Amino acid sequence: MDSTVTTGAEDNVWGGGNRPLGASYGKLMMWFFIVSDALTFSGFLVSYGFSRFKFIETWPIADEVFTHVPFFHGNYPMYYVAFMTFILIMSSVTMVLAVDAGHRMMKNRVIWYMFLTIIGGAIFVGSQAWEWATFIKGDFGALETKGGRILQFVNAETGERAALADFSKTLPEERVKHEGSNGIWYQKEGYKTSYSLNEVVEGFKASPNILIRTETINEEGEKTLLTRQESLAKLKDAKLVVEGANLIRNEYGSRLFADFFFFITGFHGFHVFSGVVINVIIFFNVILGTYERRGHYEMVEKVGLYWHFVDLVWVFVFTFFYLV
C-alpha cells in the first residue's frame, strides 16, 4: 500500500483547507492572538523574575505591602488580593457555563451567565483601581537616602511600622502653596509631602521609641532593624521624604518593584477591562437574538477563550508577584 495514502478521518483533520483542525477562522485567529499575547506576558514575568533575583536582598515583601481591605483598618496581608483572584476565577466558571448554554441553544441561560461574568470582571477591575490608588497613596511614609535606599520607621515598643504622622514635628516652615486667588504670579509647584525632611528628623530625635528599618532583608527573611544609635547615624544620609509609590520613588522599597507593579498589573487590568467591554457587547447581542438567528453561539465561545486566557494570566501574576 502506498505510504502516502491516508484514511478519510486523517484527511479530514489534517487536510487543511478552509477549516484546519476543524476550527473556524474566527477561533483560529483568537488562538493566534492568545499565543502571541502569552509570549508578551511571559516576557514581562521573566523580566520581573530576573530583576527580583538581582535585587533579592532589598526587594519589598508583598505581605507588608498589600495589607489593605476596603472599609477596614488593620493589617490583612493578601486578603483582598486573594478575594480579587477568587472573583476572577469564578467569572471564568460562569463563562464556561455560558458557552455550554450556547452549545445547547439556551438563550436565557447564556444571558444570565454572561451577566454574572461581566459583574465579576467589573468587580475585579474596580478592585484593581482601588489597589492602585492605595498603593500610590501609601500608608506610613519613609525617607530616601542619598544612595536611593529607603528608610522605614518602626515603633520599638510594639514592633509595628510607624507612620510619619506618629512622631514628626510641625515646624514653622514655608509649606503653604501659592494660589492664583492671592494675585501672585507663580509656576505650579510639584507635589509636597505631608512633612518636610527637617520635620521628620526633628520628630525622630524627640521620639526615643522610634527606630529605623532598612530595606535590606536579613537571614530571618525580615527587614533589618537598626538600634537607636545606628538609626540616628543612618538618619544623616536621608535626602527626602517619600509617601506612597510612583514610577520614580517607592516608600515600600526598590523602585523597580513599583515599576513592575504598575506595568504588569496595569497591562493585565487593561486586558480585563477590554474583556468586560467585549462581553457587554456580546451580552446585548445575545439579548437581541443575534446568535439565535445565526443558529450558533460561536462568538460567545471565542470571547470565552479570551476571558479564560486573561484569568489564567492573572493566576501566574498572582503567584509570581504576590505569593513567591
PyMOL commands that set and color helices and strands:
alter all, ss='L'
color gray80, all
select helices_A, chain A and resi 8-14+20-22+25-54+62-65+79-103+107-137+164-167+180-182+197-205+228-235+255-288+290-294+298-323
alter helices_A, ss='H'
color red, helices_A
select strands_A, chain A and resi 142-145+150-155+210-217+223-225+238-242
alter strands_A, ss='S'
color yellow, strands_A
deselect
rebuild
show_as cartoon
